Amino acid sequence: MRLLNISDTLINLKNKLKLKNAVSIAAAVMLGVTSLAGCGFVSNPVEYMSQADNENGTVSDNTDKITDNSGNNAGGMKDNSSDAGSIVNGSDNSNGNNQTSGKRKVCIVGTYGSVSELVNTADYEDKIDIELIQENKDFDETKDLISLASKVQEICSGDADIVIVSARKRFADQIRYFLTYTIDTDKSIYVVEEDNNNYKTEIADIVDNKANKVNDSAKHHFDVTEIKDMGYVGMVNDYIGNDVYTAQKIMASYESVVVVSDTADGSLSPAMTQLVKDVSGYIKVIVVNNSGSEYDYAADGLNVITAQTMTSWQARIMAMLCLTDKNITDWQEFFN
């Protein structure tokens, strides 16, 4: 009877001990073990306590599991990423994906109109996180292109997955071309025309991965983030009856000149041919030939760079970029 009383007392004591601090627990356990050992009936008091615990049920101990603020078990955290949406556009790293919401992060850079008025972020909140940035540019000077490219490159070094540049239609193609050859990143970059009636459709297509990126085709990128301006590149047209007076003035003032041939075979007029011979020793001359046929300018004694698949403005932008890198000795490869 004495042993049964001790057993009941010990079980009750153990249940109560769960609610005490560590010091009280240690003292009480020592008291219980001493009592059991003194009775001579229980050879292993600890084993006896374990058996009694199994028979009477385990007392819940909430201190065994630590839960963080999000409701996940800190000892073996549940992966809730599938609940928040899949991570898109590359590997899981701090420079590429928004890990807070699990959605892609999109930065829209406005260069003219108020991008906050053009874009209703609530329209896309179930798919992407949008950050709106206003960077007004007149694009009256080439340094505005550099400033924009530097800003886009800065954004790409952060946690944005997609960068969208919102620009006026009159400049959109040139901005698109410039960013193609200046932004070195694996992020997706797009240019949309903010004065286009399809503006919202273009944004939606980008969100749904249906649009073409601007930085898919470049084999070489020019770093313009550390420069303030680019070299001066002039442009002249050649035509029947050209007295090249204006062309002489331009070629005397610029570091490089784009000559646009208007002839059916791509040849230059006699006066322009002689002028190009005179200046090609100290400035780079690019001849834009859109005739559809190759012309042998070397046969006319000309040392020029030929651009048969470029528009005049593309050739001019590429010439400006080439001037930023003094290590480039062969310009022709950038105009093929």
C-alpha positions as CSV (number, residue, x, y, z in Angstrom):
1,M,0.0,0.0,0.0
2,R,2.9,2.3,0.8
3,L,4.4,1.6,-2.6
4,L,1.2,2.4,-4.5
5,N,0.9,5.7,-2.6
6,I,4.4,6.6,-3.6
7,S,3.7,5.6,-7.2
8,D,0.6,7.8,-7.4
9,T,2.4,10.7,-5.7
10,L,5.3,10.4,-8.1
11,I,3.0,10.5,-11.2
12,N,1.1,13.5,-9.9
13,L,4.3,15.2,-9.1
14,K,5.7,14.6,-12.6
15,N,2.6,16.1,-14.2
16,K,2.9,19.2,-12.1
17,L,6.7,19.5,-12.7
18,K,6.0,20.3,-16.3
19,L,4.8,23.7,-15.3
20,K,7.8,24.5,-13.0
21,N,11.1,26.0,-13.8
22,A,14.3,23.9,-14.3
23,V,15.5,24.4,-10.8
24,S,12.3,23.1,-9.2
25,I,12.2,20.2,-11.6
26,A,15.7,19.1,-10.7
27,A,15.0,19.2,-6.9
28,A,11.7,17.4,-7.1
29,V,13.1,14.6,-9.3
30,M,15.9,14.0,-6.9
31,L,13.3,13.8,-4.1
32,G,11.2,11.3,-6.0
33,V,14.2,9.1,-7.0
34,T,15.4,9.0,-3.4
35,S,11.9,7.8,-2.2
36,L,11.7,5.1,-4.8
37,A,15.2,3.9,-4.2
38,G,14.6,3.7,-0.4
39,C,11.6,1.4,-0.7
40,G,13.6,-1.4,-2.2
41,F,10.9,-2.4,-4.6
42,V,12.0,-0.4,-7.7
43,S,15.5,-1.2,-9.0
44,N,15.5,1.5,-11.7
45,P,13.5,4.6,-10.7
46,V,13.9,6.4,-14.0
47,E,12.5,3.4,-16.0
48,Y,9.6,3.3,-13.6
49,M,8.8,7.0,-14.2
50,S,9.0,6.4,-18.0
51,Q,6.5,3.5,-17.8
52,A,4.1,5.5,-15.6
53,D,4.3,8.3,-18.1
54,N,3.3,6.0,-20.9
55,E,0.4,4.6,-19.0
56,N,-1.1,7.9,-17.9
57,G,-0.6,9.9,-21.2
58,T,2.0,12.4,-22.1
59,V,1.6,16.0,-20.9
60,S,1.7,18.4,-23.8
61,D,4.9,20.5,-23.8
62,N,4.5,23.6,-25.9
63,T,8.1,24.5,-25.4
64,D,9.3,21.7,-27.7
65,K,8.2,23.6,-30.8
66,I,9.3,27.2,-31.6
67,T,7.2,28.9,-34.2
68,D,8.3,32.0,-36.1
69,N,6.1,35.0,-36.8
70,S,4.9,33.6,-40.1
71,G,3.5,30.4,-38.5
72,N,6.3,28.1,-39.7
73,N,8.0,25.6,-37.4
74,A,11.5,27.0,-36.9
75,G,13.0,23.6,-36.3
76,G,11.7,22.1,-39.5
77,M,10.1,25.0,-41.5
78,K,7.3,24.2,-43.8
79,D,7.9,25.4,-47.4
80,N,5.1,27.7,-48.3
81,S,6.6,28.9,-51.5
82,S,4.0,27.1,-53.6
83,D,1.3,29.1,-51.8
84,A,2.8,32.4,-52.6
85,G,3.4,31.8,-56.4
86,S,6.3,30.3,-58.2
87,I,9.7,32.0,-58.5
88,V,10.2,32.9,-62.1
89,N,13.1,34.1,-64.4
90,G,16.2,32.4,-63.3
91,S,17.8,31.0,-60.2
92,D,16.9,31.8,-56.6
93,N,19.3,34.6,-55.6
94,S,19.3,38.0,-54.0
95,N,19.9,39.8,-57.3
96,G,17.2,38.3,-59.3
97,N,13.9,37.4,-57.7
98,N,11.6,39.0,-55.1
99,Q,11.7,36.4,-52.3
100,T,9.2,38.3,-50.1
101,S,6.1,37.6,-52.2
102,G,7.4,35.0,-54.5
103,K,6.3,37.1,-57.5
104,R,8.4,38.7,-60.1
105,K,9.4,42.3,-59.5
106,V,9.0,44.8,-62.3
107,C,10.4,48.3,-62.4
108,I,8.8,50.6,-64.9
109,V,10.9,53.7,-65.7
110,G,8.9,56.7,-67.1
111,T,10.9,59.0,-69.3
112,Y,8.2,61.5,-70.3
113,G,4.6,61.2,-69.1
114,S,3.8,60.4,-65.5
115,V,4.2,56.7,-65.3
116,S,2.1,56.6,-62.1
117,E,-0.9,57.8,-64.2
118,L,-0.2,55.5,-67.1
119,V,0.1,52.3,-65.0
120,N,-2.5,51.1,-62.5
121,T,-0.4,48.7,-60.3
122,A,-3.6,47.1,-59.0
123,D,-4.2,45.6,-62.5
124,Y,-1.2,43.3,-62.1
125,E,-0.8,42.8,-58.4
126,D,-1.9,39.1,-58.6
127,K,1.0,38.4,-60.9
128,I,3.8,40.8,-60.2
129,D,5.2,43.4,-57.8
130,I,5.6,46.8,-59.6
131,E,7.9,49.7,-58.7
132,L,7.4,53.0,-60.6
133,I,10.4,55.2,-61.2
134,Q,10.1,58.6,-62.9
135,E,13.2,59.7,-64.9
136,N,12.2,62.5,-67.3
137,K,14.5,62.9,-70.3
138,D,14.2,65.3,-73.3
139,F,16.7,63.2,-75.3
140,D,17.9,66.5,-76.9
141,E,21.4,65.4,-76.1
142,T,23.2,62.0,-76.2
143,K,24.0,62.3,-72.5
144,D,20.3,61.6,-71.8
145,L,20.8,58.2,-73.4
146,I,23.8,57.5,-71.1
147,S,21.9,58.7,-68.0
148,L,19.0,56.4,-68.8
149,A,21.3,53.4,-69.6
150,S,23.1,54.0,-66.3
151,K,19.8,54.0,-64.4
152,V,18.6,50.8,-66.0
153,Q,21.9,49.1,-65.3
154,E,21.7,50.2,-61.7
155,I,18.1,48.7,-61.4
156,C,19.3,45.5,-63.0
157,S,21.9,45.1,-60.3
158,G,19.1,45.0,-57.7
159,D,16.2,42.7,-57.1
160,A,14.2,43.5,-60.2
161,D,13.5,40.7,-62.6
162,I,12.1,42.9,-65.4
163,V,12.8,46.5,-66.3
164,I,10.4,48.4,-68.6
165,V,11.3,51.8,-70.1
166,S,8.3,53.9,-70.9
167,A,9.2,56.3,-73.7
168,R,7.7,58.5,-76.4
169,K,7.2,56.8,-79.8
170,R,9.5,59.3,-81.5
171,F,12.5,58.1,-79.4
172,A,11.5,54.5,-78.6
173,D,13.4,52.7,-81.4
174,Q,16.6,54.6,-80.7
175,I,16.3,54.0,-77.0
176,R,15.6,50.3,-77.6
177,Y,18.7,50.0,-79.8
178,F,20.9,51.9,-77.4
179,L,19.9,49.8,-74.4
180,T,20.4,46.6,-76.4
181,Y,24.2,47.4,-76.7
182,T,24.8,49.0,-73.4
183,I,23.0,46.9,-70.7
184,D,24.8,43.8,-69.7
185,T,22.4,41.7,-67.7
186,D,20.4,38.5,-67.6
187,K,17.4,40.4,-66.6
188,S,14.6,41.1,-69.1
189,I,14.5,44.7,-70.5
190,Y,11.6,46.1,-72.6
191,V,10.8,49.5,-74.1
192,V,7.2,50.5,-74.6
193,E,5.7,53.5,-76.3
194,E,3.7,55.5,-73.8
195,D,1.9,57.5,-76.5
196,N,0.7,54.3,-78.1
197,N,-2.9,53.3,-77.8
198,N,-1.7,49.7,-77.1
199,Y,0.3,50.7,-74.0
200,K,-1.7,48.6,-71.6
201,T,-1.7,45.7,-74.0
202,E,2.1,45.9,-74.3
203,I,2.5,45.9,-70.5
204,A,0.2,42.9,-70.2
205,D,2.1,41.0,-72.9
206,I,5.4,41.6,-71.0
207,V,3.8,40.4,-67.7
208,D,2.6,37.2,-69.6
209,N,6.1,36.7,-71.2
210,K,4.7,37.3,-74.7
211,A,6.9,40.3,-75.7
212,N,10.4,40.4,-77.2
213,K,13.2,41.7,-75.0
214,V,15.5,44.4,-76.2
215,N,18.7,42.7,-75.0
216,D,18.5,39.3,-76.7
217,S,20.7,40.0,-79.8
218,A,23.8,41.9,-78.7
219,K,27.1,40.0,-78.8
220,H,29.0,42.9,-77.3
221,H,28.0,45.5,-74.6
222,F,29.5,48.9,-74.2
223,D,29.9,50.1,-70.6
224,V,28.7,53.7,-70.5
225,T,28.1,53.9,-66.8
226,E,31.3,55.8,-66.1
227,I,31.1,58.3,-68.9
228,K,29.3,61.6,-69.2
229,D,29.0,61.9,-72.9
230,M,29.9,60.2,-76.2
231,G,31.9,61.3,-79.2
232,Y,30.5,63.5,-81.9
233,V,29.2,61.7,-84.9
234,G,27.9,63.7,-87.9
235,M,25.6,62.5,-90.7
236,V,25.5,63.5,-94.3
237,N,23.5,62.4,-97.3
238,D,25.0,61.9,-100.8
239,Y,22.9,62.6,-103.8
240,I,23.1,63.7,-107.5
241,G,24.6,67.1,-107.8
242,N,26.1,67.1,-104.3
243,D,28.7,69.9,-104.0
244,V,29.8,68.4,-100.6
245,Y,30.2,71.9,-99.1
246,T,28.0,71.1,-96.1
247,A,29.7,67.7,-95.8
248,Q,33.1,69.4,-95.6
249,K,32.0,71.5,-92.7
250,I,30.6,68.4,-90.9
251,M,33.6,66.2,-91.5
252,A,35.9,69.0,-90.1
253,S,33.9,69.1,-86.9
254,Y,33.2,65.5,-85.9
255,E,35.2,62.5,-84.8
256,S,33.2,60.2,-87.1
257,V,30.8,60.7,-89.9
258,V,28.0,58.6,-91.3
259,V,27.5,59.0,-95.1
260,V,24.2,57.8,-96.4
261,S,24.3,56.8,-100.1
262,D,21.1,57.4,-102.0
263,T,22.2,55.7,-105.2
264,A,20.7,52.5,-106.5
265,D,24.0,50.6,-106.3
266,G,25.4,52.1,-103.1
267,S,28.1,54.1,-104.9
268,L,29.1,57.7,-103.9
269,S,29.2,60.7,-106.1
270,P,32.6,61.8,-107.5
271,A,32.7,64.8,-105.1
272,M,31.8,62.7,-102.1
273,T,34.3,60.0,-103.1
274,Q,37.1,62.5,-103.2
275,L,36.1,64.1,-99.8
276,V,35.9,60.7,-98.1
277,K,39.4,59.9,-99.4
278,D,40.7,63.2,-98.0
279,V,39.3,62.7,-94.5
280,S,39.4,58.9,-93.9
281,G,42.9,59.1,-92.7
282,Y,42.0,60.9,-89.5
283,I,38.2,60.2,-88.9
284,K,36.1,57.1,-89.2
285,V,33.7,57.2,-92.1
286,I,30.7,54.8,-92.2
287,V,28.8,54.4,-95.5
288,V,25.2,53.3,-95.1
289,N,24.3,51.4,-98.2
290,N,20.7,50.3,-98.3
291,S,20.6,49.5,-102.0
292,G,20.4,45.8,-101.3
293,S,23.6,45.1,-103.2
294,E,27.2,45.1,-102.0
295,Y,29.5,47.8,-103.4
296,D,33.3,47.6,-103.6
297,Y,34.3,50.9,-102.0
298,A,37.9,49.8,-101.8
299,A,38.0,49.6,-105.6
300,D,37.3,53.4,-105.6
301,G,40.2,53.8,-103.2
302,L,38.1,54.3,-100.1
303,N,38.9,53.1,-96.6
304,V,35.5,53.1,-95.1
305,I,33.3,51.0,-92.8
306,T,30.2,49.7,-94.6
307,A,26.8,49.3,-93.1
308,Q,24.4,47.4,-95.3
309,T,21.8,46.2,-92.8
310,M,21.5,49.3,-90.7
311,T,19.5,52.5,-90.8
312,S,21.4,55.8,-90.7
313,W,20.5,56.4,-87.0
314,Q,21.6,52.9,-86.0
315,A,24.9,53.4,-87.7
316,R,25.3,56.7,-85.9
317,I,24.5,55.2,-82.5
318,M,26.9,52.4,-83.1
319,A,29.7,54.8,-84.2
320,M,29.2,56.8,-80.9
321,L,29.5,53.6,-78.9
322,C,32.6,52.5,-80.7
323,L,34.2,55.9,-79.9
324,T,33.7,55.2,-76.2
325,D,36.1,52.2,-76.4
326,K,39.6,53.1,-77.5
327,N,40.6,49.5,-77.5
328,I,38.4,48.7,-80.6
329,T,40.6,48.6,-83.6
330,D,38.2,47.0,-86.1
331,W,34.9,48.8,-86.3
332,Q,33.6,46.8,-89.2
333,E,32.6,43.8,-87.0
334,F,30.1,46.1,-85.2
335,F,28.4,47.1,-88.5
336,N,28.1,43.8,-90.2
